[in-house]
Structure formats: structure tokens, C-alpha cells
Amino acid sequence: MGSFSKIYDLLMNASLIHPFDGNFQVSYLTIKSCDGLMFFIINLIGNFGTVFLDNRYYNKVIAASSTSAVLGYILGGIAWFAILFLTGTTMGIVVITLEDHSAFPTYPNRLSKDDVTSGLTLLAAAIVLLGKSGSILSFIMIYLACTSAMSAQLISVGSIVTFDIYRTYYYMNPNASGKTLFYISLLSLFIFTLTMSILSIGLYYISISLGYLYTMKGIIISSTVLPGVLTLIWNKESKLAACLSPPLGLICSMISWLLTAKYIMGSIESFFHIDEVQEHVHEENVPLFQPYSTNNTTHEQNLEIFSLIWCDVNVNNVYGSRVTQEKLVDLIHFQRTFKSVEECEIYILNETTIVDKIILISSGSFAQDLISRVHHLPQINSVYIYCLLKKNYQPLLMKFPKIKCIEHNTSILVARIIKNHQAENALDKNTVPMTFYKTSAESTHTNLQNENGNFIWFQLFIETLLRMRTNDVITSLDEFINLCNKQYAGNERQLANIAKFRDDYDPDHCLWWYSKEVFLYGILNKALRLSDMDTLYTLRFFIRDLYCQLNENKFLTTENECILQVYRGQILSSKELENIQSSIGQYVSMNSFFSTTIKRPVALMIAQSNIGCYSDYKPVIFHIKVNTKLLHAKVYADITNFSNFGEEEAEILFMLGSVFRFCNIYFQDDEQVYVIDLELCGENENELRELYNQMRTDIGQETSIKVLGSVLRDMGQYDRALQCYEKMLKLLHPNDTYIQRCYCSISRTMQLQGRYEDSLLVLDKVLELEASNPSEDSIIVGYAHNYMGIAYQYGAVRHDYTAALAHYEKALQIHLDVKGRLCLDTAYVYNNLATLHRTFHNYQKSLEYHHMCLDIKKELYPESLSPSIASSLNNIGVVYQYMKEYEKALKYYSEALTMRLKTLPENHQNQADTYTNMGEIYELLNENCLALEHAEKALAIYEMIFDQNYHYVVLVKELIERLKKKINRL
């Protein structure tokens, strides 16, 4: 093995590759070990009992003189240390340090737990050190030990049965002949040997190992020690006490053992590893949203940021590959393997996102082709080449900077991945998703306007989750546990964490679980970073619990101090710093729970801890001023007493969605760190405040799954909205009239998907239910007639304008009677009448109805900033287009597009509608390049929402083809 320093290095490397939970710093070079302490206690009790009760020992003591016996036991005790240190510690260290050596008998696999508990550690160590001769010597040593022990056992058993039991107690025959005693001895040895053989075979076939027996012997025999000792040294011990103490002690030991197993493992069955198959008849808690895949493949969703992808034709056949995956599964939980470059590339392109961070391992034969295809993708975080001939692939290091290592030794490969991942993970944990809000003076670029829409709608989505009824949240924990169990299937450590979370979680300790940074932290933060509504919905219980805890413990102001100074240290890329520099004076929403500290040195230490790891990243301190008397700000709290970190970080945690203003940015020369001054803002400090407040009012103080569906529908998430409505229907009693309202929402969502005929079937059901079980709110019938008018007007099969007009007029009368004029629902009926009259070529009547609709909306939205107002502007533009007043049409379209980009999420269908309309106008004005630009933007959005045969997609493709021909002719 070389030297003591070499052994030390190998053990340090082993601690990284195979960290031992329970040891101090998961190291093998420590005596601070929970498992080691338990093993010491087991040995102390078990061996104490063995020495006192094994008949080999006291048989020899009785036969020998006292002087010889004492000396013999002292020498035997000293010799016993050779067994402990040679076959235990020394050989254990050999196995741990050399198990990745090619001479190791199970290379490249480790010894399994079954191998270790079967006593094969000594044999494996001897083989790797001495080869075949080591195995022969080990066999001889084991053979001598076993036969010596068995021989002594047979002699002692034979003598006890023959002389103590048969001659003294059974027949009371002290004068038995030598021949008789000889036969009794042989018979006892035969019975003993047969019994032990049967017992050994039985234990083997029920998978009771030597290690299990060794640790269990203390439970079985230790209760006999005290009565055995007292028999020799205390003349007052009675026969009854001597006889009953051992069995009673055994019963108590077994009860203590089983209760301890129940407490630690959760059940006695799990402690014994008994798999019981049961059949259940129950309704399963199915997650509301199913993982979404763009190409409908069966790949599972990665809930965390990091994933390991291995591409090698022999990835599952080569031992080294499999062992490396096993070594890394506790570090990088999500792993995928591929046997072809094409399959791997398709997966990366279609099944991962730009916020994912992929550790890619490629075989040498695939390296050039695969890396050249995917190296440019932002989700490729680091690349490793696993090959035999390292020098053949050295030129790739200069060409592809993401390559971190080219290696053929699995131990070195794993060590490099672990080391790099620690720095990458530290960087990722400090990443906070931000949404920049630009004021109208700055919002000249489409992307920035879209960010403003995302800013509002994501906040509304979270607000809906926070206000959700308890009945709609109560199943959330089980849904999340099921999701995690599927994600981490096969990862025993993570499954144990999940089980502990399931058993121990309660809302009062949610802040501790959040700060603990187990699986929960990573899943939540990726979902927030992606605005992943599926996962966030599943986590609604946790988001609400965190909000409630922050609100209960919110930071209280004092009369003397109204300004709180807090800090956050991290590193940011040069591009992010430039973006912040250009956003001074603007708002930013932290789309995650925002962790800060009142201790500036702590923030500085965190910021500077990763200096040098990434050349393009700079250390940054966020210096945040908080006016504690500020109204309408997101809640924040000092969580020092609730956090897993305690007083070490003195953490102030801000609620998800907190809004700040960038005040300044400068470089601090003496500390070599950028300082970014932020100021906490209220939710009413931007030009969308009226819209947001109105939207929050519209969802109500208490929301339901149905309300969430309506929010998702308005965001353009039609499939998810339908899932919400269908889930709500399952929760309602058959006679609940709220069913009609759900059906109305389903029909409207179907219409937005172009499913007009399907929506009519649902609306017929609404009217049928209203006839038999009318709702208290009679407006439901008005909704049904309004939506039926839409279906008859736009349905490709019907286009029955007369029937549409009849339904609209019925709907208008009901709305005016029930809701009155100043109601958004009434405005919608006016809008539908306007579009129908445009179809009749009655353009003036159409404009009259459109303006009646627009006037109502402007009265309801004093700031004149709403997606609903944008819809009216767009529709007025359509009428002017039909009237061939193209300049007026373009004016209204432009106003509508500007408002829709500000107030709707990115890539919303309504934005595509206006892009299409503007494209048609520009074509009519012979501005074909502008027309093509708008048409292509519309197509890009439509293709994200609809399939290729949807009529909007077909129409826009025809428009683009026509425009390209016109441009080419020029």
C-alpha cells in the first residue's frame, strides 16, 4: 500500500467517495462515530456474557489450577487484541482503501452488505494484498479457528452432559462405568452436532447472517450473567432466582429490543425487512397536474436542478460505469443513461430546461460528436470524459471549456465530480430568480413588457394558492410525498428523508424544514425558478405554512428604529450585474423566499467564499434598507429561533414575491466586492398596482380549485385549468349547485381551445341542471346563454348566427336584470353582440356595442390598464379593418398589443391574436416585411399552444407563405 501517508490519502479519498453517515464529517479517520459507539456497547455486553457463560471457559477453569488459569486468561485477553486489530481494523482499512484496485476480488464492485456480514472482509483483504496465497492463508486461519473453537465446544458439551447432567442429576449414578459414560458422551456430541448443523442451515436460508447473530447475542445471553456470577459469590441466592432470572431477563431484553426497533424504524416489520403484500380498495390521491412533456415521452420529470447524464454504448454493462453511478446517486439524485448520441441529444433538447444543470459523462468514442452537439446549451454545466486513452482526447480540452476531466480511473473521476459539484451546488443555492419590472418610460422592448405581465400573473397565482380553502390544501402533503417517492425511487437515503419528513412534519416547524436544505429546499426553489405551476400546486401546503409562520412572527417595528438594515451575500455573473446596472430606479420581484442576514460579515463571507471558482462571476453584497413602517409590503420575519442554522446566520426571511427597488450599485475596493443597494417596496408602488389589486379582489378572500382554474385559464393554461375544474367537480356533492358554475367554466375553456361542439354539450347539461335544481344565483343561466351564443357563432360545424343572436339577447337581458349595467360580465355580452353584428356587416352597430363594452371596463378599471380593456381595443380594430380604415385599425391594434404585453404572461394567445391582426394590416398597407415579422411572432406563440392542424395555425402559415412570396418578388 506504500506508506502511512498513502493509507491516509486513500482513506480521505474513500471518505469523499463513500461517505459514512454517523461518523464525524463522514470520515473513516475518526473515533467520533455513532455506529462505532453502538458497536462498542454491543461488544462490551455481548462478550462480557460470552466469557462468563461459554462452557468452554469455565470447563477449563475448573480443570486447571488457579495460578495457571489466571495467567492463561491474561495471555488470552492480550492475544484477543490481535483478532480485533488484525481481522477487524486492519483488514477493514485494507478493504476500504483498495476496493477500487483491479486486484480486488469483486472489482469494480464493492463488497455488498451481505458479503460483509458474512465475514468475507478478511478474505477480500488477504486476496488484494497477497493474491491467491492470501486466500489460502486466510482459509487455513479460519479453518484452524473454527475447528479449534468447535473442538473445545464439543469437549465442554460432552463433559457437562456426561458428568454434570447424566451422572450427577439425571440418574444420580456416581458409579456409572467408563464405558457407559463414553457412549453417553458420544450420543450427546451427535445430538449437539446435529442440532447446531440444522440450526446453522436454517439461519442461513432465512438470511440471518453472522453479523446479525454477533450483534444479537448480547440480547440473548447477557441477562444470564448476573445470576451466574451470584451463584458463585453469593450464598444467599436461591434456586428459584437462579433458574427464573435468565428466562425473565431474556423476555425483558426481547421486549426492549422490539420496542426500540419500533421507535427507530417506525415498525417492527420494517426492522425485520418483511415485505408484506396487501390489497387495498381505496381512492388514490392523484396529483392535480401531471408532469408535462413537450414530446409526450415517458421520461420522468426532474424536480431538482442537477442531473447526471451518461452516454456510452456500454453504460449499463461496464462495471466501472455502474459503480460510478451508484457512488454518485446520493450526491446527484436524478440520473439518466443513453447508448447513442442521438438519443442523448434528443433528451437534452426536449426534456430539460435552461435552468437545469447537467453533469454530462461521455465515453471516449462518443466524446467528439456528442460534446460538439450539446456543449453550447446553457443547461450543460460540466462535461467529463470516461476513457482508457486519455491523451487521445486532450485536444478537446482547449476546444470545449466545459470539459472538467478526462479520466479512466473511476475513483479519480468520482472525486473530481464531487469536488466540482460542491462549488456548483454552493453557487446554485445562492441563486434567486428575479423578475424585473420596467416602468412605461423604460418598457420599449417586447421582452421587458412580457416580464411585466409575468410579474403580475405569477404573483396572482401564488396569492391564489395562499388563499385556498383548507379542504383544497389538506391532500397536498400526500400528493407531494407520492411525487417525491417516485422521483427518488431506489435512493434509500432520500427515501428515508422523505419518510422522516412525512412522519415528523408539522406547520409550526416549516421554517426549520426549509432551512435544513434537504430534498424539499431544492424542489421548491427549482419550481419557483421555473414558475413550475404543477410542482408549486403540489407544494401549496408548504408555501402557505411558510407564509403563515412569517406572518405570525413578522418583524415588529419600534418607535426609535424604523429602518432595518439587512444583507445578502452571493456571486453574480457579469451579465446579471450589467442588467442590474441598467435597472437602477426600477423594481425587482424576488420570485423565491429571500434569505438575508443582519450580520454584514456573514454576508461578506458568503460572497467571497466562491471567489476564483468561476471567472465570469463577481462577489456581491445586497445591502437592503427596510422601512419597518411601510404598508402593503410582503411579510418578512426574523427566523433565527426557527431556522436550522440558529444564531449563526441571524436570518431575516422575506416572503416569496417581495418587491424591491434598485437604488445604486458600486464596487467596494477595500473588500473587493460589489455592493447593490436595494429598498423594500410596497405592492402599490408600480403602474400595474390598480390592475393587480383588482385581480386580487376578483379572486376573493378565500379561493378554491375552481378559482385557481380561472386564474390559469386567464393565463392561457387551458389544460391545467380544465384539470382544476374536473378536480373540483369530484369534490362536490351531486346536489351542489356549484356544479353548474364549474360546467360553465369548463365550457368557456373548451371554447378557448376551439372545442365549440364539446362546449355545447356541457352547456346543455348546465341548463338541464338549472331546470331540475336551480342555483341561488340566477346569473348562471345568463352565463350559459352567453357561452352558447359563442358556440353557435364560432363553431365550425354550425355558424348559426340567428341562434347565436337569440342566445346573446337572452344573456343580455338576464345580466341587466341580475347584475346591472356596470358589471364585467355584462360588458362581455355587449362585446359578443358587437362581434356578431360585425359578421352581419352592421359595422356601426358593432362599434356601438364595442364602445358600450369599453366604457364599462374603463369605469371598472380607472387606470385603463387591463387585459380586458386590451381585448376591446383589439376588437374595435377588427371592425375598422373590415371597414377598410386601416390606419385606425392599426392604431387600436397597437394600443391593444402594448397593453397585452404589459398585462399578460409571455406567449399568451391574445398576444398572438393581435400580432396576426397587425400582420394582416401591414400586408394591406404593402409593408410586407413588417407584416412578416408580426406573423412569425404570432405563429411562434400559436405553435406553443395548439397543434399544427388548428385553424389559427393554418391561417397564419398561409399568411407567412403569402408574404414570403411577395417579398421574394421584390
Secondary structure, DSSP 8 states (H G I E B T S, - for coil): ---HHHHHHHHHHHHHHS--TTBGGG-SS-S-BHHHHHHHHHHHHHHHHHHHH-HHHHHHHHHS-HHHHHHHHHHHHHHHHHIIIIIIIIHHHHHHHHTTSTTSTTTTS---HHHHHTT-HHHHHHHHHHTHHHHHHHHHHHHHHHHHHHHHHHHHHHHIIIIIIIIIIIS--TT--HHHHHHHHHHHHHHHHHHHHHHHHHHHHTT--HHHHHHHHHHHHGGGHHHHHHHHH-TT--HHHHHHHHHHHHHHHHHHHHHHHHHHHSSHHHHHT--------------SS----TT--------SSEEEEEE-TTTTTSHHHHHHHHHHTTTS--EEEESSHHHHHHHHHHH--TT-EEEEEEEHHHHHHHHHHHTTSTTEEEEEEE-S-GGGGTHHHHH-TTEEEEES-HHHHHHHHHHHHHHHHHHHHT---EEEE--TTT--SHHHHHHHHHHHHHHHHHHHHHTB-HHHHTTHHHHHHHHHHHHTTT-HHHHHHHHHHHHH--GGGHHHHHHHTSHHHHHHHHHHHHT-HHHHHHTHHHHHHHHHHHHHTB----SS--EEEEEEEEEEEHHHHHHHHTTTTSEEEE-S-EEEES-HHHHHHHHHTTTTT-TTEEEEEEEEEEETT-SS---EEE-TTTSSSGGGT-EEEE-TTEEEEEEEEEEETTTTEEEEEEEE--TTSSTTHHHHHHHHHHH-SSB-HHHHHHHHHHTT-HHHHHHHHHHHHHHS-TT-THHHHHHHHHHHHHHHTT-HHHHHHHHHHHHHHHHHS--SSTHHHHHHHHHHHHHHHH-TTT--HHHHHHHHHHHHHHHHHHT-SS-HHHHHHHHHHHHHHHHTT-HHHHHHHHHHHHHHHHHH-TT---HHHHHHHHHHHHHHHHTT-HHHHHHHHHHHHHHHHHHS-TT-HHHHHHHHHHHHHHHHTT-HHHHHHHHHHHHHHHHHHS-TTSHHHHHHHHHHHHHHHHHHH-
